[in-house]
Amino acid sequence: MTTTYYDVPLLKPPVWTWEVPTYFFVGGAAGGAAVIGAIAQITGTNGSLARDARWLAAAGAPISAALLTADLGRPERFINMLRVFKPQSPMSIGSWTLTAFSAASAAALLPRSAEASLPIFAIATTAAPVSALLGCGMLTYTGVLIGATAIPVWNERVKELPIHFAAGGMGSAAAALTLLGHDDAALNRIAIGAAATETLMGAILEFTPTPASAPLREGLSGLMVRTGRVLSGPVPLVMRTVNGSRRTRQIASVASLAGSLLTRLGWILAGRASAKQKPSS
Amino acid sequence: MAISAFLTDTTLCIGCKACEVACKEYNGVPADGFTWTGRSYDNTLQLGHSTWRHVAFVEMEPRIGVGGNSGEHTTWQFLSDVCKHCEHAGCLEACPTGSIVRTELGTVYVQPDVCNGCGYCVVGCPFGVIDRRPEDGRAFKCTFCYDRQRNGDAPACAKACPTQSILFGDLDDLRARADARIHDLHARGVNDAVIYDPRETSVGGIHAMFIVRGDPEAYNLPAKPEVPTVYQRSGWRSAAVAAFLAIAGTALAFVSARASDGESASMEARRGEAHANGARRRSGARESV
């Protein structure tokens, strides 16, 4: 028998509102876009895809920063995030990653033409690969951020969350580029890979229940994460592999984006529900 | 220098809440509601951004002979809860601004002039102590009366306690004192008295220890608190795997798509190129080499 103190929750629920999960979505998509942009450029496959991906990454960075600042209790003190570098704090690592990513993804937009001066050319050439590496941080660290907390429903899934969020971020980036008018075969393969990973992670989360996994199955949070992972996993996976029309791939992209956002909003809600659950030992 | 510590002994607490009041008064902590909870005489219920000492009222099965009860009456235990000032503090590890620091007294202190209210400490605390004050925006918790200690004075709660249920002193001294007290209580027949100081968990012990009777969870003290930092290793490992998959998968997608383009010049590829050209025309941006 578990004894409790008048069923008063032991833990404090996360204070984050919609800004933080929306940032997870935007930042993940921007990180994924940087990866696509850099590799498209290196492989030299599709110049316009590479350019649009770089623009997407560069546009996502300031939106991410704005969302995170808006969530702070004291937004005017956002710069304190860069007061120290603390490797033991995923929030600190994330703040520095976002800052560096913003700079690198903006620098990746510099012209790499022959007329450009040597320093500009050197910055522009290295910025895209650097932004891709930092983009990997953007794709994954948010999973560690919520996984390494006292909230049971999050910390039980600390292994799955970075892969889950990275797949969502890659899928969102590919989806956004599809909706921007690209229908590249490589882009479709990236989206299929992301959707397949999301399907696998969804199956793991669904069929291997953990002691505190109730908020991922019940209530509004359960509905949101379940709907979200279907929309970003099996739905685009099927729609993109059936070799249908461009229209089908665009609809799949809308599903991916909606699913990815819904999943992240749902995970934060699940964290709130988890903190309020009866302490179990 | 000595490490500051609290030893809060529930067997001596009379539930007067002088500690709660002294803390609020001295630290200028704002009121946080006036509600009747119906949970015994406890109308505060938990520690929070504006409750840094909280007296829990635990009603237990009647136990004859112990504590002067007759057998018909509920045994009443009071516990003045407080921030644990953990050896490995989740809030401190989580804080990205360096606002939360370990002081020279060994206490965990939030610098209000640095905190920007990111809220990460709130989910970092395995005891549910620290919280963000909505009307202020910053996170607050017990300061261990840092200013009073600097002036050589005891924290307000310990000073106000009329029964010496709250002892303030050096960590090692109080640990020895807790052992002696438990020995004494057991000798007197209070066999269910235990020390709450989770030194065997990743928290590594606390600087605000408790002597409780029965199951610590009845007082909302977690049986196995873990500092969330312990989850990071497997999290970052997964992040590395995910990053590798993202880069390798994307590279594979481009390389394989180009290979199949070259072989068959498929409809899809031509369509893709046409769209790409369209996108280029629409945006009108200069194409770089």
Chai-1 contact restraints between the chains, C-beta under 6 A:
chainA,res_idxA,chainB,res_idxB,connection_type,confidence,min_distance_angstrom,max_distance_angstrom,comment,restraint_id
A,T3,B,D215,contact,1.0,0.0,6.0,A-B,restraint_1
A,T3,B,E217,contact,1.0,0.0,6.0,A-B,restraint_2
A,T3,B,A218,contact,1.0,0.0,6.0,A-B,restraint_3
A,Y5,B,N220,contact,1.0,0.0,6.0,A-B,restraint_4
A,Y6,B,R39,contact,1.0,0.0,6.0,A-B,restraint_5
A,V8,B,L45,contact,1.0,0.0,6.0,A-B,restraint_6
A,V8,B,Q46,contact,1.0,0.0,6.0,A-B,restraint_7
A,L10,B,G128,contact,1.0,0.0,6.0,A-B,restraint_8
A,L10,B,N220,contact,1.0,0.0,6.0,A-B,restraint_9
A,L10,B,P222,contact,1.0,0.0,6.0,A-B,restraint_10
A,L11,B,G128,contact,1.0,0.0,6.0,A-B,restraint_11
A,K12,B,V122,contact,1.0,0.0,6.0,A-B,restraint_12
A,K12,B,G128,contact,1.0,0.0,6.0,A-B,restraint_13
A,K12,B,D131,contact,1.0,0.0,6.0,A-B,restraint_14
A,P14,B,V123,contact,1.0,0.0,6.0,A-B,restraint_15
A,V15,B,G119,contact,1.0,0.0,6.0,A-B,restraint_16
A,V15,B,V122,contact,1.0,0.0,6.0,A-B,restraint_17
A,V15,B,R132,contact,1.0,0.0,6.0,A-B,restraint_18
A,W16,B,G119,contact,1.0,0.0,6.0,A-B,restraint_19
A,V35,B,A246,contact,1.0,0.0,6.0,A-B,restraint_20
A,V35,B,T250,contact,1.0,0.0,6.0,A-B,restraint_21
A,I36,B,T250,contact,1.0,0.0,6.0,A-B,restraint_22
A,I39,B,T250,contact,1.0,0.0,6.0,A-B,restraint_23
A,I39,B,A251,contact,1.0,0.0,6.0,A-B,restraint_24
A,I39,B,F254,contact,1.0,0.0,6.0,A-B,restraint_25
A,T43,B,F254,contact,1.0,0.0,6.0,A-B,restraint_26
A,T45,B,F254,contact,1.0,0.0,6.0,A-B,restraint_27
A,T45,B,R258,contact,1.0,0.0,6.0,A-B,restraint_28
A,N46,B,A276,contact,1.0,0.0,6.0,A-B,restraint_29
A,G47,B,E287,contact,1.0,0.0,6.0,A-B,restraint_30
A,S48,B,A276,contact,1.0,0.0,6.0,A-B,restraint_31
A,S48,B,A279,contact,1.0,0.0,6.0,A-B,restraint_32
A,S48,B,R280,contact,1.0,0.0,6.0,A-B,restraint_33
A,L72,B,N116,contact,1.0,0.0,6.0,A-B,restraint_34
A,L72,B,G117,contact,1.0,0.0,6.0,A-B,restraint_35
A,L72,B,C118,contact,1.0,0.0,6.0,A-B,restraint_36
A,G73,B,G117,contact,1.0,0.0,6.0,A-B,restraint_37
A,G73,B,R132,contact,1.0,0.0,6.0,A-B,restraint_38
A,G73,B,G137,contact,1.0,0.0,6.0,A-B,restraint_39
A,G73,B,R138,contact,1.0,0.0,6.0,A-B,restraint_40
A,R74,B,N116,contact,1.0,0.0,6.0,A-B,restraint_41
A,R74,B,G117,contact,1.0,0.0,6.0,A-B,restraint_42
A,R74,B,G137,contact,1.0,0.0,6.0,A-B,restraint_43
A,R77,B,N116,contact,1.0,0.0,6.0,A-B,restraint_44
A,N80,B,T97,contact,1.0,0.0,6.0,A-B,restraint_45
A,N80,B,V114,contact,1.0,0.0,6.0,A-B,restraint_46
A,N80,B,N116,contact,1.0,0.0,6.0,A-B,restraint_47
A,M81,B,P96,contact,1.0,0.0,6.0,A-B,restraint_48
A,R83,B,T97,contact,1.0,0.0,6.0,A-B,restraint_49
A,R83,B,G98,contact,1.0,0.0,6.0,A-B,restraint_50
A,V84,B,G98,contact,1.0,0.0,6.0,A-B,restraint_51
A,Q88,B,E93,contact,1.0,0.0,6.0,A-B,restraint_52
A,Q88,B,T229,contact,1.0,0.0,6.0,A-B,restraint_53
A,S89,B,A94,contact,1.0,0.0,6.0,A-B,restraint_54
A,S89,B,P96,contact,1.0,0.0,6.0,A-B,restraint_55
A,M91,B,P96,contact,1.0,0.0,6.0,A-B,restraint_56
A,M91,B,Y120,contact,1.0,0.0,6.0,A-B,restraint_57
A,S92,B,P96,contact,1.0,0.0,6.0,A-B,restraint_58
A,S95,B,P96,contact,1.0,0.0,6.0,A-B,restraint_59
A,P111,B,S288,contact,1.0,0.0,6.0,A-B,restraint_60
A,R112,B,S288,contact,1.0,0.0,6.0,A-B,restraint_61
A,S113,B,S288,contact,1.0,0.0,6.0,A-B,restraint_62
A,C136,B,A243,contact,1.0,0.0,6.0,A-B,restraint_63
A,C136,B,A246,contact,1.0,0.0,6.0,A-B,restraint_64
A,L139,B,A246,contact,1.0,0.0,6.0,A-B,restraint_65
A,T140,B,A239,contact,1.0,0.0,6.0,A-B,restraint_66
A,T140,B,A242,contact,1.0,0.0,6.0,A-B,restraint_67
A,T140,B,A243,contact,1.0,0.0,6.0,A-B,restraint_68
A,V144,B,G235,contact,1.0,0.0,6.0,A-B,restraint_69
A,V144,B,W236,contact,1.0,0.0,6.0,A-B,restraint_70
A,V144,B,A239,contact,1.0,0.0,6.0,A-B,restraint_71
A,G147,B,Y231,contact,1.0,0.0,6.0,A-B,restraint_72
A,G147,B,G235,contact,1.0,0.0,6.0,A-B,restraint_73
A,A148,B,P228,contact,1.0,0.0,6.0,A-B,restraint_74
A,A148,B,Y231,contact,1.0,0.0,6.0,A-B,restraint_75
A,A148,B,Q232,contact,1.0,0.0,6.0,A-B,restraint_76
A,A148,B,G235,contact,1.0,0.0,6.0,A-B,restraint_77
A,T149,B,V123,contact,1.0,0.0,6.0,A-B,restraint_78
A,T149,B,P228,contact,1.0,0.0,6.0,A-B,restraint_79
A,A150,B,P126,contact,1.0,0.0,6.0,A-B,restraint_80
A,A150,B,P228,contact,1.0,0.0,6.0,A-B,restraint_81
A,I151,B,V123,contact,1.0,0.0,6.0,A-B,restraint_82
A,N155,B,Y231,contact,1.0,0.0,6.0,A-B,restraint_83
A,V158,B,Y231,contact,1.0,0.0,6.0,A-B,restraint_84
A,V158,B,S234,contact,1.0,0.0,6.0,A-B,restraint_85
A,V158,B,G235,contact,1.0,0.0,6.0,A-B,restraint_86
A,K159,B,S234,contact,1.0,0.0,6.0,A-B,restraint_87
A,K159,B,S238,contact,1.0,0.0,6.0,A-B,restraint_88
A,P162,B,S238,contact,1.0,0.0,6.0,A-B,restraint_89
A,P162,B,A239,contact,1.0,0.0,6.0,A-B,restraint_90
A,P162,B,A242,contact,1.0,0.0,6.0,A-B,restraint_91
A,I163,B,S238,contact,1.0,0.0,6.0,A-B,restraint_92
A,I163,B,A242,contact,1.0,0.0,6.0,A-B,restraint_93
A,A166,B,A242,contact,1.0,0.0,6.0,A-B,restraint_94
A,A166,B,A246,contact,1.0,0.0,6.0,A-B,restraint_95
A,M170,B,A246,contact,1.0,0.0,6.0,A-B,restraint_96
A,G181,B,H275,contact,1.0,0.0,6.0,A-B,restraint_97
A,G181,B,A279,contact,1.0,0.0,6.0,A-B,restraint_98
A,D183,B,R271,contact,1.0,0.0,6.0,A-B,restraint_99
A,D183,B,G272,contact,1.0,0.0,6.0,A-B,restraint_100
A,D183,B,H275,contact,1.0,0.0,6.0,A-B,restraint_101
A,D184,B,G272,contact,1.0,0.0,6.0,A-B,restraint_102
A,A185,B,A257,contact,1.0,0.0,6.0,A-B,restraint_103
A,A185,B,E268,contact,1.0,0.0,6.0,A-B,restraint_104
A,A185,B,A269,contact,1.0,0.0,6.0,A-B,restraint_105
A,A185,B,G272,contact,1.0,0.0,6.0,A-B,restraint_106
A,A186,B,A253,contact,1.0,0.0,6.0,A-B,restraint_107
A,A186,B,F254,contact,1.0,0.0,6.0,A-B,restraint_108
A,A186,B,A257,contact,1.0,0.0,6.0,A-B,restraint_109
A,R189,B,A253,contact,1.0,0.0,6.0,A-B,restraint_110
A,R189,B,A257,contact,1.0,0.0,6.0,A-B,restraint_111
A,I190,B,T250,contact,1.0,0.0,6.0,A-B,restraint_112
A,I190,B,A253,contact,1.0,0.0,6.0,A-B,restraint_113
A,G193,B,G249,contact,1.0,0.0,6.0,A-B,restraint_114
A,S281,B,A223,contact,1.0,0.0,6.0,A-B,restraint_115
